[in-house]
Amino acid sequence: MQKIILSLFLTISAAALFAQKPSDWQKNFPSKINWYKVSDAGVLLVASKDALYGLSPEGQEVWKADDIENIKEGNLDIIENTPYIVLVKTGLIKGTNKVVDVVTGKILFNSADNGFANVTKRLYLPKSNKLIFYGGSKNGVLMLMLVDLATGQKVWEQTKIFEKNSEQIVSEAGELSDAVLIATNKRIYKLSKATGEEMYNIDMKSDMPVVAPKAKKGGMFSGFKAMGGNNEDANEMQTMTSADFFQHKDDNSFYFWNQDILTKFEAATGKEMWKRFELPSPVAYILHDSRGMLIATAEKRQEDVAKANNGGGGLLGKIKSKNASGKNRASLYLVDPATGTEKWNSDIDLKGDVLAYKLAGNKLILATQKDDGDNYISIADLDAGKSVTKKPLEIKGEIRDLQMVPTGLYYRTTDQINILDLESGDKTWKKGFKVKQCVGYNDEGGIGYISANDIIYKMNFNTGEMEELVKGLGFNKNEDPSSLQILDNKIFIASEQNANLYDKDGKLVYHTYVTAPGRTITGKLLSGIGGAASLALGAASAAHSAQLSYAKGYYGSTDPALDGEIKRSNQLAVAGMSSAVSSFQSISKRFKATKQANGFIAMLTNFGNSNMAKDAGVTIVDKATGKRTADMLLGDKTSPDYTIDDLGKVIYYHSDGNTIEGFKF
């Protein structure tokens, strides 16, 4: 009898603990929801058949763009690290760009209201927080316009620059103190930042950028889209580029690269200061070193080579035949930044595109990856201009960490851990081993923690010694860990349903296990779990992909301090506008909330004993204590999906139809 009473008591207690928490709010829309996502400013964007909406974390409708109905996600541009989005609507002849401040809902700019019949190119200027629009005017002429996003006002418009419709913008916009730089497929222009008047132009042919969509059946070029004149994925069409400008240390000059060359010009006169450096393939990285400018090129994609060999040109953006018929590989070069003269007699071959780099004395270590997923490490002697090894070393798995240790280069991938001898490139570490689902985190003082094969290792990069700190994680269901971090001087490690916390001596502080949801719902949810650390990783991954893409270049340094300075000046200059633009304060607040959001993790779970979708939901676990602080029962939905805004502490939930629910935690 006592056992029955005890069992009944536990059942009632469990029911009380996992009582369904109703959503804090519900928002119904007039038509079916197509997609939704969280903006950098924390406003939820909801696209339905009738409009695009902006919702606050409290479920309030901040704004509604009812003339952007049934918009595709590919036609939305979230300008990163700003409160701005651009909504693109296109037709066979006419189209619009609408710039919206997602915090206030204010429409800052509408291209249709400013004389544009359509927009073919849009370029963001982060240093001055401005946008350049280019396209056809309602009067039938080509028009270039500069818009100040702080005020939404037109700074200037220019209709007398480009010769005819065949001249199209191909580059990002460069910013000088008094001017804007733009490259077309025919020349480079320097325009007054104040008036838009042409200050000079330089003859310079550049390939048109090409969007490579999913493969389709058809003719020889059916897999490629020329820029302009296409209403599918219009945002990508308007922002895709194949050339760029940058400055380094000297404000009196600027560098320019396209798919074929890298060169340097005097800013005041446009006089070319280099003999043009010919590129065998597009730029991936440009690194500034005390020896000169290191140029890492990207391996040409299969579609690039096929396009060139098939004779594609003009709007199809061919790569020069001489490049296509020659070697198809990535390379590393060293040139004099003053003259463009190559400093090495022979270039260094790479396999694939650069993913990471590390400087060790006079040696540069490059981690690269081919399109087929194969990974390599190359070691270059920067003084001699030669590879340390005869060829790039193939490794198993994707690179996760590179560290210098007394005996060589420590590397950790998703599949293995080892140390390479920097002189020979041989894998000489006897303790090197294969790993499964390896995760790691580097702490201060040259110490790293790695979890692999159900063990947490402590790695001392100063001595090259590794020790087993924790043997056996004790995860229920034998789950593999998916994340590891240092939290308040303790080691936090988690999988999909397990979370452990250890002190630095390897003593277990707590173990938390959360029952997995039923099979009927697993895999149907749009995962956003993992806390702010996962958001940061996703953002870094996205930025990294952009840096190595067909259209972008990355300008960094082998000196960490200088590298940070270059990144801030070239990519994050817009942060300086935050004091002048009120909506940037929302961005700032969200970044400051990252540390707090990193203190919890969200997990899918089951709030009952059944294997049914009706019992599935989300629980929030405090990483410091291992306790569950909030439970949200999603319930019996046909095709549920949710996403978590861990900075705003809200879970958005969408079931079939036209309703979004919000669960605060």
Secondary structure by P-SEA (a helix, b strand, c coil): caaaaaaaaaaaaaaaaaccccccccccccccccccccccccbbbbbcccbbbbbccccccccccccccccccccccccccccbbbbbbbcccccbbbbbccccccccccccccccccccbbbbbcccbbbbbbccccccbbbbbbbcccccccccccccccccccccccccccccccbbbbbcccbbbbbcccccccccccbbbbbcbbbbccccccccccccccccccccaaaaaaccccccccccccccbbbbbccccccccccccccccccbbbbcccccbbbbccccbbbbbccccaaaaaaaaaccccccccccaaaaacccccbbbbbccccccccccbbbbbccccccccccccbbbbbbbccccccbbbbbccccccccccccccccccccccccccccbbbbcccccccccccccccccccbbbbcccccccccccbbbbbcccbbbbbccccccccccccccccccccccccccccccbbbbbcccbbbbbcccccccbbbbbbbcccccccccccccccaaaaaaaaaaaaaaaaacccbbbbbcccaaaaaaaaaaccccccccccccccaaaaaaaaaaccccccbbbbbbbccccccccccbbbbbccccccccccccccccccccccccccccbbbbbcccbbbbbbcc
